[in-house]
Amino acid sequence: MSQDLLANTQYAVNKQKTCVVALTSIKSATCNHKNSRSNSNYKSRHNFILFKRKREPFVFVIMRLNLKAVLLCLTVIVMVITCAVYMRCVEFTFPQDLVKRWDRRLYAVGNADLLHDQIDGSDDGIGGIAASDGVNLQELQDIECIINQEYTVHCKRDGDNHEVYVPFSFLRHYFDISGTMSSPASPLTTIDGNSDSQAQSKFLWMHSTAKINIPKGKYDARGVFMYFENYNVEIRDRVKCISAADGVPISTQWEKKGYFYPTQIAQFALSHYSKNLTEPEPRIRMLENVDSVQANWLLPAKISNLTRIWHPKFNSSVIQYETAIDFDSAIALREINQTLDLVLSADFLLVTNSSSLMITVENRETKHTYRVHYIPVDLLLSVQDENIYYGLGLQALNKWHHLTRDLHIDVQKGLALDGPKKSPIRVKRTDLRILSISFLGVGFFDNISLSTYDHMANFYDAAEWLVNNQDQHTGGWPNPVRRSLSGFAELKAGWLSAMGQGHAISVLARAYWKSGGDKRYLKAAALGLKPYRVLSKDGGVLAHFMDKYFWYEEYPTTPASFVLNGFIYSLLGLYDLNATAPSFIANEAGQFFQQGMISLKNMLLLFDTGSGTSYDLRHLSLGVAPNLARWDYHATHVNQLLLLATIDSDPLISRTAERWKGYMFGKRAKHN
């Protein structure tokens, strides 16, 4: 501002003030003297005006300072009132676009389906929290929850009800619980069978998602093995494929290239045996058996030929064929158009290395086709573009081979091998359709069929593997990979497992009974008892607890680890053999079973933590923290005890099973 303008402004202000003072003085003089003006009053008034003019710059400064103070005070008052209203008045909220929305994905822990949106597709718009008990979610305040003075979690607070809402994703991880949203139609949304009249989605809080299987009666050594009819060993991610040469699973659990894991092979057999007893008869579609059913095989090339003959060496009518080695010359059965019934069975003999069986399968959704080849080479599984190769082994040449293949599993394992490792491509069983069956090279075949399943063929494939791969010196089925358990000495390749022994004996005992007394199975089962007599440190599976109780080790560690579930599985194998074998074998199996049951009853409560169970007793062997069993292993403990309670009436077993079952619903042992 220029000096002239400042001077003019000051002059105008001074003039106005002077006029105000002068008018005031004149009005006062008029009232006191009734229009008389003396020279003395005029002089006094004139002197006062002169005095005020001399003090005008100082007054102006004072007035400017007072105006700033007033404005500052007003600002402070407005801020105090605003904060008081926000903190105390529950009816006041900021607009939603000014409040940071709680993003539950920031707290996601574990599986993605544990805290997903409502199944019916509705969304409450505030991060998946549903209003309940009259809580207005718009009034919840963002706060920080300090967890054990170590870290913080974003929470919500309801001032009226004095409640704090903690993200379930945090609770799940902290308390090892589970939960998911359920649609109104779900039977899980009712309590005690009472239906809810209000159709709404509900949040299902579960302390454990593991399943308890209540036995339907006394355990039968010839019947269903535990609850294994629910097992699907072949679809597990840690199963690389089902070997085409042996018909048993190849495991990748402890070695990525794949190996034969006796425990898993026995579980595969017990699963299919149990399914055969619990599922309806399969649908079977016979495509070719030479005698009563003859298919229309296409011969695309002049050099390809097919003849139905009686072969005296095979004592059967068979098809003899010969083609070139290229796909176009293959003899083929086309227009099969088969869905759902995807289990192929075939008897064939391949004469040359270039001979093979090829199945063409189409994905009905994507229209993508896959060619699954079974070839006489030493190969587990290989994939090249749309071609999936399974090796039958060189021993398959000039030898009749009965093949049972689930084509859905074979396609899926091929896609998993060729696809991304973290999220392999998945194909549904209902999406696949068989287009054609083809033979290449030189060979013979017979009995081509498709069915929904062939459980007993899978069972006997595994039983044969156990007979053919038993160590005749030790009587065991050695594990061909190393195994490391934290704190224990490493188990070198070739170690035996009491769980594997027990499972294998359970398979062989059933195979012996089901086959009508095939002594090969009985002999292998009896030889499988030998490791129960040998200490684990000497290559067997026997350990001692406190130099008093006998224990059969799932992992023969040093020192002993005393794994509970593997021990009980080994007991079931002994019980199965005792119930099915002749007395001279059954007696020894029964003796091992009884001494194991004595140990179990005296050591069982050592596994009880008051809120769950321990997987093993390493806290006693190594003097470390307990190795707590996760819920699926805890459920296995409960299921095993419930099953043993149908064999042994000791109330300790049934009472312990019921208490442990309660732990799965959040119950705890009483504190002092």
Secondary structure per residue as TSV (DSSP state, phi and psi in degrees):
chain	resnum	aa	ss	phi	psi
A	1	M	-	360.0	133.4
A	2	S	-	-73.4	160.8
A	3	Q	H	-66.0	-36.2
A	4	D	H	-63.4	-44.2
A	5	L	H	-65.7	-40.4
A	6	L	H	-63.5	-42.1
A	7	A	H	-62.9	-44.5
A	8	N	H	-61.6	-41.3
A	9	T	H	-63.9	-45.4
A	10	Q	H	-64.0	-38.3
A	11	Y	H	-64.3	-41.3
A	12	A	H	-66.5	-39.8
A	13	V	H	-66.9	-44.4
A	14	N	H	-64.2	-38.0
A	15	K	H	-65.5	-40.8
A	16	Q	H	-64.8	-44.4
A	17	K	H	-62.4	-40.4
A	18	T	H	-63.6	-40.8
A	19	C	H	-64.6	-39.7
A	20	V	H	-63.8	-46.6
A	21	V	H	-63.2	-43.1
A	22	A	H	-63.2	-44.1
A	23	L	H	-64.2	-37.6
A	24	T	H	-63.5	-44.3
A	25	S	H	-64.9	-40.4
A	26	I	H	-65.1	-41.5
A	27	K	H	-63.9	-37.3
A	28	S	H	-67.4	-42.4
A	29	A	H	-65.0	-37.0
A	30	T	H	-64.9	-41.4
A	31	C	H	-66.6	-35.8
A	32	N	H	-82.7	-31.3
A	33	H	H	-120.7	3.9
A	34	K	S	54.3	60.3
A	35	N	S	71.9	12.8
A	36	S	-	-93.4	133.5
A	37	R	-	-121.5	105.4
A	38	S	-	-90.0	155.6
A	39	N	H	-65.7	-30.6
A	40	S	H	-69.5	-41.9
A	41	N	H	-65.1	-40.3
A	42	Y	H	-62.1	-39.8
A	43	K	H	-67.2	-41.9
A	44	S	H	-63.6	-43.3
A	45	R	H	-64.2	-39.0
A	46	H	H	-63.9	-38.3
A	47	N	H	-68.5	-38.1
A	48	F	H	-63.6	-41.2
A	49	I	H	-63.2	-41.0
A	50	L	H	-64.1	-38.8
A	51	F	H	-64.0	-43.5
A	52	K	H	-62.8	-38.5
A	53	R	H	-63.4	-33.5
A	54	K	H	-70.3	-28.4
A	55	R	H	-96.5	1.2
A	56	E	H	-57.8	-45.1
A	57	P	H	-59.4	-40.0
A	58	F	H	-66.6	-43.3
A	59	V	H	-63.3	-39.8
A	60	F	H	-60.5	-41.2
A	61	V	H	-63.9	-43.7
A	62	I	H	-60.9	-42.0
A	63	M	H	-65.1	-37.9
A	64	R	H	-65.0	-41.2
A	65	L	H	-65.1	-41.3
A	66	N	H	-64.0	-36.3
A	67	L	H	-64.5	-41.1
A	68	K	H	-64.5	-41.4
A	69	A	H	-63.0	-40.6
A	70	V	H	-63.9	-44.6
A	71	L	H	-62.1	-40.1
A	72	L	H	-64.4	-42.1
A	73	C	H	-63.9	-41.9
A	74	L	H	-61.7	-40.9
A	75	T	H	-62.9	-44.2
A	76	V	H	-62.9	-40.9
A	77	I	H	-63.6	-43.9
A	78	V	H	-62.0	-42.0
A	79	M	H	-65.7	-42.4
A	80	V	H	-62.6	-43.5
A	81	I	H	-63.9	-42.7
A	82	T	H	-61.4	-46.6
A	83	C	H	-64.4	-39.9
A	84	A	H	-63.8	-40.8
A	85	V	H	-65.5	-43.5
A	86	Y	H	-64.8	-41.6
A	87	M	H	-77.7	-29.0
A	88	R	H	-111.0	-24.8
A	89	C	-	-96.6	109.4
A	90	V	T	-71.2	-14.3
A	91	E	T	-81.4	-7.6
A	92	F	-	-99.5	131.3
A	93	T	-	-142.0	152.1
A	94	F	-	-74.5	156.2
A	95	P	-	-57.4	147.8
A	96	Q	G	-60.6	-29.9
A	97	D	G	-72.6	-8.5
A	98	L	G	-98.8	-10.2
A	99	V	S	-103.8	130.7
A	100	K	-	-66.3	124.0
A	101	R	-	-74.4	138.3
A	102	W	-	-73.5	121.4
A	103	D	-	-103.8	107.6
A	104	R	G	-65.0	-20.7
A	105	R	G	-65.1	-21.5
A	106	L	G	-66.8	-19.3
A	107	Y	G	-114.7	13.8
A	108	A	-	-61.8	131.5
A	109	V	-	-133.0	130.3
A	110	G	S	74.3	-142.3
A	111	N	-	-66.5	144.9
A	112	A	G	-71.7	-19.4
A	113	D	G	-90.3	8.5
A	114	L	G	-80.9	-21.2
A	115	L	G	-145.1	62.5
A	116	H	-	-96.3	172.8
A	117	D	-	-67.2	168.2
A	118	Q	-	-60.0	143.3
A	119	I	T	-62.9	-31.0
A	120	D	T	-78.0	0.7
A	121	G	S	91.5	-6.0
A	122	S	-	-73.1	155.6
A	123	D	-	-141.0	130.4
A	124	D	-	-80.6	-8.7
A	125	G	S	83.1	1.5
A	126	I	S	-132.7	48.6
A	127	G	T	81.5	17.9
A	128	G	T	91.0	7.4
A	129	I	-	-88.2	129.6
A	130	A	-	-97.3	139.4
A	131	A	-	-72.9	140.0
A	132	S	-	-154.6	159.3
A	133	D	T	54.8	33.3
A	134	G	T	74.7	15.8
A	135	V	-	-83.1	125.0
A	136	N	-	-86.9	111.2
A	137	L	G	-67.5	-20.3
A	138	Q	G	-70.4	-15.4
A	139	E	G	-100.0	0.0
A	140	L	-	-71.8	137.8
A	141	Q	E	-99.9	143.0
A	142	D	E	-76.8	127.3
A	143	I	E	-136.7	167.2
A	144	E	E	-104.9	127.1
A	145	C	E	-95.2	122.6
A	146	I	E	-91.7	115.4
A	147	I	E	-93.1	108.4
A	148	N	T	52.1	29.5
A	149	Q	T	57.4	27.9
A	150	E	T	-114.0	-41.0
A	151	Y	E	-155.4	171.3
A	152	T	E	-119.3	154.5
A	153	V	E	-132.0	136.4
A	154	H	E	-70.7	124.1
A	155	C	E	-127.1	-177.9
A	156	K	E	-126.6	148.8
A	157	R	E	-130.1	135.6
A	158	D	E	-107.1	108.9
A	159	G	T	-64.4	-35.8
A	160	D	T	-69.3	-48.6
A	161	N	T	-90.6	-1.2
A	162	H	T	56.1	43.1
A	163	E	E	-112.7	147.7
A	164	V	E	-118.5	131.3
A	165	Y	E	-108.0	119.6
A	166	V	-	-104.8	138.1
A	167	P	-	-56.5	134.0
A	168	F	H	-65.5	-30.7
A	169	S	H	-59.7	-32.7
A	170	F	H	-73.3	-43.9
A	171	L	H	-61.2	-39.5
A	172	R	H	-59.4	-45.9
A	173	H	H	-70.7	-39.4
A	174	Y	H	-71.6	-40.2
A	175	F	H	-107.4	2.9
A	176	D	T	56.4	57.1
A	177	I	-	-124.6	176.4
A	178	S	E	-137.0	160.6
A	179	G	E	-169.4	154.8
A	180	T	E	-158.7	158.6
A	181	M	E	-81.4	142.8
A	182	S	E	-125.0	145.6
A	183	S	-	-74.0	158.8
A	184	P	T	-59.1	-29.0
A	185	A	T	-77.6	-10.0
A	186	S	-	-68.9	136.3
A	187	P	G	-67.1	-15.6
A	188	L	G	-77.1	-9.0
A	189	T	G	-85.5	2.0
A	190	T	-	-108.9	154.3
A	191	I	B	-119.5	130.0
A	192	D	T	57.9	28.8
A	193	G	T	78.8	2.0
A	194	N	B	-88.2	126.3
A	195	S	-	-79.0	153.4
A	196	D	-	-96.1	126.0
A	197	S	S	-71.8	-22.9
A	198	Q	S	-95.3	117.6
A	199	A	-	-75.5	109.8
A	200	Q	-	-155.8	154.9
A	201	S	-	-73.7	150.0
A	202	K	E	-132.1	154.2
A	203	F	E	-94.5	124.3
A	204	L	E	-98.3	111.4
A	205	W	E	-94.6	124.4
A	206	M	E	-130.0	125.5
A	207	H	S	-67.6	-33.4
A	208	S	-	-147.5	137.8
A	209	T	-	-93.5	-3.8
A	210	A	-	-67.7	154.2
A	211	K	-	-107.0	136.8
A	212	I	-	-96.2	130.9
A	213	N	-	-109.0	110.7
A	214	I	-	-81.7	124.5
A	215	P	-	-60.3	140.5
A	216	K	S	-85.1	-9.9
A	217	G	S	179.6	-170.3
A	218	K	S	-64.9	140.7
A	219	Y	-	-61.2	132.8
A	220	D	-	-114.4	119.9
A	221	A	T	-65.0	-15.7
A	222	R	T	-101.4	-4.0
A	223	G	S	-104.1	-152.2
A	224	V	-	-60.3	135.4
A	225	F	-	-86.9	110.8
A	226	M	T	47.2	-120.3
A	227	Y	T	-119.4	29.8
A	228	F	G	-71.1	-6.3
A	229	E	G	-65.9	-15.1
A	230	N	G	-90.4	-6.0
A	231	Y	-	-80.3	142.2
A	232	N	-	-132.2	78.6
A	233	V	G	-59.6	-40.4
A	234	E	G	-67.1	-22.3
A	235	I	G	-88.1	-3.8
A	236	R	S	-63.7	145.0
A	237	D	T	-64.2	-31.0
A	238	R	T	-82.4	7.7
A	239	V	E	-101.6	115.9
A	240	K	E	-67.5	-45.4
A	241	C	E	-172.6	176.5
A	242	I	E	-99.6	121.5
A	243	S	-	-59.5	128.5
A	244	A	T	-74.0	-25.7
A	245	A	T	-75.8	-36.0
A	246	D	T	-117.1	-17.4
A	247	G	S	74.3	24.0
A	248	V	S	-128.0	160.0
A	249	P	E	-70.2	148.9
A	250	I	E	-108.4	120.8
A	251	S	E	-91.6	148.6
A	252	T	-	-123.0	20.4
A	253	Q	S	-61.1	-43.4
A	254	W	S	-122.2	1.7
A	255	E	-	-153.8	120.9
A	256	K	T	-67.5	-28.6
A	257	K	T	-73.4	-16.3
A	258	G	-	101.5	141.7
A	259	Y	B	-158.0	165.8
A	260	F	-	-85.2	117.4
A	261	Y	-	-108.0	105.5
A	262	P	H	-54.2	-40.6
A	263	T	H	-60.9	-44.4
A	264	Q	H	-68.6	-37.2
A	265	I	H	-64.4	-41.5
A	266	A	H	-66.4	-38.7
A	267	Q	H	-63.7	-38.5
A	268	F	H	-57.9	-44.7
A	269	A	H	-67.5	-46.0
A	270	L	H	-65.9	-32.4
A	271	S	H	-65.0	-48.7
A	272	H	H	-69.8	-34.8
A	273	Y	H	-61.2	-44.5
A	274	S	H	-68.7	-38.8
A	275	K	H	-63.3	-35.3
A	276	N	H	-62.8	-28.3
A	277	L	H	-86.5	-20.6
A	278	T	H	-110.3	-17.8
A	279	E	S	-100.6	155.9
A	280	P	-	-67.5	167.8
A	281	E	-	-58.6	138.7
A	282	P	-	-73.0	155.3
A	283	R	-	-80.5	133.2
A	284	I	E	-127.0	127.5
A	285	R	E	-116.0	107.2
A	286	M	E	-79.6	125.6
A	287	L	E	-98.7	-33.4
A	288	E	E	-160.8	122.5
A	289	N	-	-133.2	15.1
A	290	V	S	72.6	-46.3
A	291	D	S	-84.2	-70.3
A	292	S	S	-91.6	-24.8
A	293	V	-	-125.9	119.1
A	294	Q	-	-125.2	123.6
A	295	A	-	-89.3	163.8
A	296	N	-	-94.7	89.3
A	297	W	-	-81.4	135.5
A	298	L	B	-92.3	135.5
A	299	L	-	-114.4	95.0
A	300	P	-	-74.4	-18.3
A	301	A	S	-126.3	154.1
A	302	K	T	-66.1	-28.7
A	303	I	T	-81.3	-8.2
A	304	S	-	-89.3	139.4
A	305	N	E	-146.2	157.6
A	306	L	E	-143.6	133.2
A	307	T	E	-139.1	133.4
A	308	R	E	-93.0	121.1
A	309	I	E	-134.9	160.0
A	310	W	E	-93.2	121.0
A	311	H	E	-107.5	111.3
A	312	P	T	-63.7	-29.9
A	313	K	T	-66.4	-35.6
A	314	F	T	-94.0	-10.6
A	315	N	T	54.2	42.0
A	316	S	E	-161.1	158.0
A	317	S	E	-81.4	131.9
A	318	V	E	-139.3	170.7
A	319	I	E	-104.8	127.8
A	320	Q	E	-103.8	135.1
A	321	Y	E	-137.8	161.4
A	322	E	E	-155.1	129.5
A	323	T	-	-140.6	173.8
A	324	A	-	-77.3	-179.4
A	325	I	S	-91.4	-11.1
A	326	D	S	-84.0	155.2
A	327	F	G	-59.0	-36.1
A	328	D	G	-66.2	-19.7
A	329	S	G	-95.1	-1.1
A	330	A	-	-65.8	142.2
A	331	I	E	-78.8	137.1
A	332	A	E	-139.8	147.0
A	333	L	E	-107.8	108.2
A	334	R	-	-106.2	177.4
A	335	E	-	55.0	40.4
A	336	I	-	-73.9	-45.3
A	337	N	-	50.8	50.7
A	338	Q	E	-104.6	127.1
A	339	T	E	-119.1	160.0
A	340	L	S	67.7	-52.7
A	341	D	-	-81.6	83.6
A	342	L	-	-110.0	12.1
A	343	V	E	-94.5	115.5
A	344	L	E	-93.1	133.4
A	345	S	E	-123.7	137.3
A	346	A	E	-157.2	145.2
A	347	D	E	-110.1	126.9
A	348	F	E	-153.7	160.5
A	349	L	E	-132.4	124.2
A	350	L	E	-103.6	133.4
A	351	V	-	-96.1	-38.2
A	352	T	S	-117.6	161.8
A	353	N	T	-63.6	-26.0
A	354	S	T	-85.9	0.1
A	355	S	-	-80.4	149.3
A	356	S	E	-165.4	163.9
A	357	L	E	-110.9	131.6
A	358	M	E	-129.6	131.4
A	359	I	E	-117.1	128.0
A	360	T	E	-100.8	123.9
A	361	V	E	-123.6	141.6
A	362	E	E	-119.2	139.2
A	363	N	E	-84.5	113.3
A	364	R	T	-66.8	-23.5
A	365	E	T	-81.0	-47.9
A	366	T	T	-94.3	-11.7
A	367	K	-	64.9	16.9
A	368	H	-	-83.6	138.4
A	369	T	E	-109.1	147.2
A	370	Y	E	-127.7	141.0
A	371	R	E	-111.2	115.9
A	372	V	E	-100.1	118.9
A	373	H	E	-109.4	138.4
A	374	Y	E	-117.3	111.9
A	375	I	E	-124.9	150.9
A	376	P	S	-84.0	67.5
A	377	V	S	-135.8	161.6
A	378	D	S	-82.5	91.7
A	379	L	-	-152.7	140.7
A	380	L	S	-85.8	-63.4
A	381	L	E	-157.2	134.4
A	382	S	E	-144.5	148.3
A	383	V	E	-131.8	131.5
A	384	Q	E	-136.1	107.5
A	385	D	T	56.0	-124.7
A	386	E	T	-87.9	4.1
A	387	N	E	-97.3	126.1
A	388	I	E	-115.8	121.4
A	389	Y	E	-111.4	131.7
A	390	Y	E	-120.7	132.2
A	391	G	E	-89.2	133.4
A	392	L	-	-89.8	-9.7
A	393	G	-	88.6	149.3
A	394	L	G	-64.5	-24.6
A	395	Q	G	-69.3	-10.2
A	396	A	G	-74.5	-17.1
A	397	L	B	-66.7	136.3
A	398	N	T	55.3	34.6
A	399	K	S	-145.6	132.0
A	400	W	-	-64.6	135.7
A	401	H	E	-130.6	126.7
A	402	H	E	-96.1	120.3
A	403	L	E	-111.6	130.1
A	404	T	E	-126.3	116.2
A	405	R	E	-132.8	131.4
A	406	D	E	-87.8	106.1
A	407	L	H	-66.8	-29.3
A	408	H	H	-63.8	-44.9
A	409	I	H	-64.3	-42.8
A	410	D	H	-63.6	-40.2
A	411	V	H	-67.9	-45.4
A	412	Q	H	-61.7	-43.2
A	413	K	H	-66.6	-34.0
A	414	G	H	-66.1	-42.7
A	415	L	H	-65.6	-37.9
A	416	A	H	-65.8	-37.0
A	417	L	H	-69.1	-37.8
A	418	D	H	-89.1	-17.1
A	419	G	S	-91.3	-173.9
A	420	P	-	-62.9	144.7
A	421	K	S	-72.5	-37.6
A	422	K	S	-74.7	-42.9
A	423	S	S	-131.7	78.6
A	424	P	-	-63.1	153.2
A	425	I	-	-63.3	134.1
A	426	R	-	-111.4	140.1
A	427	V	-	-129.0	132.4
A	428	K	-	-77.5	150.5
A	429	R	G	-61.7	-38.7
A	430	T	G	-70.7	-12.5
A	431	D	G	-84.9	-15.9
A	432	L	E	-92.7	146.8
A	433	R	E	-140.7	130.7
A	434	I	E	-81.6	125.1
A	435	L	E	-96.6	-42.0
A	436	S	E	-157.1	158.6
A	437	I	E	-125.2	128.0
A	438	S	E	-133.2	151.4
A	439	F	E	-123.1	139.8
A	440	L	E	-123.5	153.2
A	441	G	S	87.9	-137.2
A	442	V	E	-131.2	132.8
A	443	G	E	174.6	-166.0
A	444	F	E	-133.1	153.3
A	445	F	E	-154.6	164.2
A	446	D	E	-165.4	162.2
A	447	N	E	54.1	62.0
A	448	I	E	-92.3	123.6
A	449	S	E	-146.3	160.2
A	450	L	E	-125.2	141.5
A	451	S	E	-149.2	170.0
A	452	T	S	-71.2	-37.4
A	453	Y	-	-166.4	163.9
A	454	D	-	-142.8	74.0
A	455	H	H	-63.0	-40.5
A	456	M	H	-69.8	-30.9
A	457	A	H	-63.7	-42.5
A	458	N	H	-64.1	-39.6
A	459	F	H	-62.5	-47.7
A	460	Y	H	-71.1	-29.1
A	461	D	H	-60.2	-43.9
A	462	A	H	-69.7	-39.7
A	463	A	H	-61.7	-40.8
A	464	E	H	-64.6	-38.6
A	465	W	H	-62.8	-41.5
A	466	L	H	-64.2	-37.9
A	467	V	H	-66.7	-42.2
A	468	N	H	-81.9	-14.4
A	469	N	T	-120.9	21.1
A	470	Q	-	-83.5	137.2
A	471	D	-	-73.1	114.1
A	472	Q	T	-71.5	-18.2
A	473	H	T	-83.4	-47.7
A	474	T	T	-92.1	-20.5
A	475	G	-	79.3	4.2
A	476	G	S	-102.3	170.8
A	477	W	-	-111.6	95.7
A	478	P	-	-69.6	146.1
A	479	N	B	-90.7	121.5
A	480	P	-	-83.7	13.4
A	481	V	S	-126.8	159.1
A	482	R	-	-76.3	155.9
A	483	R	B	-140.3	126.6
A	484	S	-	-114.2	126.5
A	485	L	-	-115.9	130.0
A	486	S	T	-53.8	124.5
A	487	G	T	93.7	-16.0
A	488	F	S	-107.2	159.1
A	489	A	-	-64.8	142.9
A	490	E	-	-64.3	137.8
A	491	L	B	-84.4	123.2
A	492	K	-	-79.8	156.0
A	493	A	T	-53.3	136.4
A	494	G	T	105.8	-0.5
A	495	W	B	-68.9	151.8
A	496	L	-	-104.0	152.1
A	497	S	-	-124.5	130.0
A	498	A	H	-63.2	-32.6
A	499	M	H	-65.7	-44.6
A	500	G	H	-63.3	-40.4
A	501	Q	H	-62.7	-46.8
A	502	G	H	-63.2	-44.5
A	503	H	H	-60.7	-45.4
A	504	A	H	-62.6	-41.4
A	505	I	H	-65.0	-37.5
A	506	S	H	-61.8	-39.2
A	507	V	H	-66.0	-49.6
A	508	L	H	-67.6	-35.3
A	509	A	H	-63.2	-40.4
A	510	R	H	-71.2	-38.1
A	511	A	H	-64.8	-39.3
A	512	Y	H	-61.2	-45.8
A	513	W	H	-71.0	-43.8
A	514	K	H	-69.3	-32.5
A	515	S	T	-79.8	-2.7
A	516	G	T	84.9	17.6
A	517	G	S	107.0	31.2
A	518	D	-	-64.5	114.2
A	519	K	H	-71.4	-16.6
A	520	R	H	-61.8	-40.9
A	521	Y	H	-69.3	-40.5
A	522	L	H	-65.4	-42.2
A	523	K	H	-62.3	-43.2
A	524	A	H	-66.2	-39.9
A	525	A	H	-65.0	-42.4
A	526	A	H	-64.8	-41.3
A	527	L	H	-65.3	-27.5
A	528	G	T	-67.7	-9.9
A	529	L	T	-78.1	-18.0
A	530	K	G	-58.2	-42.9
A	531	P	G	-63.1	-18.2
A	532	Y	G	-71.5	-14.8
A	533	R	G	-95.1	-12.1
A	534	V	S	-108.8	134.4
A	535	L	B	-61.8	147.5
A	536	S	G	-62.4	-32.1
A	537	K	G	-70.3	-15.2
A	538	D	G	-106.2	12.8
A	539	G	T	103.9	0.5
A	540	G	S	-98.3	-152.2
A	541	V	S	-127.7	7.0
A	542	L	E	-90.9	133.2
A	543	A	E	-134.0	162.5
A	544	H	E	-119.5	139.6
A	545	F	E	-107.0	122.5
A	546	M	T	55.6	30.8
A	547	D	T	55.4	27.6
A	548	K	T	-134.9	-44.3
A	549	Y	E	-107.2	140.8
A	550	F	E	-86.4	135.8
A	551	W	E	-137.1	136.7
A	552	Y	E	-102.7	116.4
A	553	E	-	-84.5	124.0
A	554	E	S	-65.5	-41.7
A	555	Y	S	-120.7	110.8
A	556	P	-	-75.2	70.5
A	557	T	-	-84.9	167.7
A	558	T	S	-125.1	115.5
A	559	P	S	-69.5	177.4
A	560	A	-	-64.0	144.9
A	561	S	-	-102.9	-25.0
A	562	F	-	57.9	60.2
A	563	V	-	-74.4	129.7
A	564	L	H	-75.7	-51.9
A	565	N	H	-64.5	-38.9
A	566	G	H	-65.4	-35.1
A	567	F	H	-64.2	-45.4
A	568	I	H	-67.2	-38.3
A	569	Y	H	-60.4	-37.9
A	570	S	H	-66.5	-35.6
A	571	L	H	-62.9	-39.4
A	572	L	H	-64.2	-36.7
A	573	G	H	-62.2	-42.5
A	574	L	H	-63.9	-41.2
A	575	Y	H	-64.0	-41.5
A	576	D	H	-62.0	-42.7
A	577	L	H	-70.0	-38.6
A	578	N	H	-61.6	-32.4
A	579	A	H	-85.9	-14.8
A	580	T	H	-119.3	-22.6
A	581	A	S	-87.3	160.5
A	582	P	-	-59.7	160.0
A	583	S	H	-59.5	-36.7
A	584	F	H	-66.6	-21.8
A	585	I	H	-97.8	-40.1
A	586	A	H	-61.5	-35.0
A	587	N	H	-63.1	-43.9
A	588	E	H	-66.9	-42.3
A	589	A	H	-61.1	-40.7
A	590	G	H	-64.9	-36.9
A	591	Q	H	-64.1	-45.7
A	592	F	H	-62.7	-37.0
A	593	F	H	-65.2	-45.5
A	594	Q	H	-65.7	-42.2
A	595	Q	H	-69.1	-28.6
A	596	G	H	-69.7	-39.3
A	597	M	H	-65.5	-37.6
A	598	I	H	-60.8	-44.3
A	599	S	H	-63.4	-43.6
A	600	L	H	-59.5	-45.9
A	601	K	H	-65.9	-33.4
A	602	N	H	-84.1	-20.2
A	603	M	H	-111.3	-7.3
A	604	L	G	-57.5	-43.8
A	605	L	G	-71.6	-11.5
A	606	L	G	-67.5	-19.7
A	607	F	G	-90.8	-4.7
A	608	D	B	-86.0	122.2
A	609	T	-	-99.3	-4.8
A	610	G	S	90.7	-14.1
A	611	S	S	-141.0	-2.8
A	612	G	S	-175.7	-155.0
A	613	T	B	-133.8	161.5
A	614	S	B	-91.8	143.9
A	615	Y	S	-69.1	-37.7
A	616	D	S	-147.5	-168.8
A	617	L	-	-115.8	37.4
A	618	R	H	-65.2	-23.9
A	619	H	H	-66.2	-21.5
A	620	L	H	-93.1	-38.3
A	621	S	H	-72.8	-39.9
A	622	L	T	-108.0	-11.9
A	623	G	S	69.8	37.4
A	624	V	S	-118.5	-177.0
A	625	A	-	-65.3	149.7
A	626	P	-	-60.4	145.6
A	627	N	-	-93.3	88.3
A	628	L	B	-65.0	137.9
A	629	A	-	-76.9	128.4
A	630	R	-	-66.8	167.6
A	631	W	H	-62.0	-34.3
A	632	D	H	-69.2	-34.9
A	633	Y	H	-71.7	-37.9
A	634	H	H	-60.6	-43.0
A	635	A	H	-61.9	-36.4
A	636	T	H	-62.0	-42.2
A	637	H	H	-57.8	-45.9
A	638	V	H	-63.7	-46.8
A	639	N	H	-60.6	-40.0
A	640	Q	H	-65.4	-42.1
A	641	L	H	-67.2	-39.6
A	642	L	H	-61.1	-36.6
A	643	L	H	-70.7	-43.6
A	644	L	H	-63.5	-28.8
A	645	A	T	-66.0	-20.9
A	646	T	T	-81.4	-13.3
A	647	I	T	-99.5	-44.0
A	648	D	-	-117.4	124.2
A	649	S	-	-85.1	5.2
A	650	D	-	-57.3	122.9
A	651	P	H	-63.6	-19.7
A	652	L	H	-57.6	-40.3
A	653	I	H	-67.9	-49.2
A	654	S	H	-68.1	-40.4
A	655	R	H	-64.3	-42.2
A	656	T	H	-64.9	-40.2
A	657	A	H	-61.0	-42.8
A	658	E	H	-67.5	-40.2
A	659	R	H	-65.2	-43.5
A	660	W	H	-66.9	-32.4
A	661	K	H	-64.1	-37.7
A	662	G	H	-62.9	-33.0
A	663	Y	H	-58.5	-30.2
A	664	M	T	-72.8	-11.7
A	665	F	T	-111.7	19.1
A	666	G	T	91.2	1.7
A	667	K	-	-73.4	149.9
A	668	R	-	-132.9	154.8
A	669	A	-	-67.9	147.9
A	670	K	-	-67.2	144.2
A	671	H	-	-96.8	171.4
A	672	N	-	-75.8	360.0
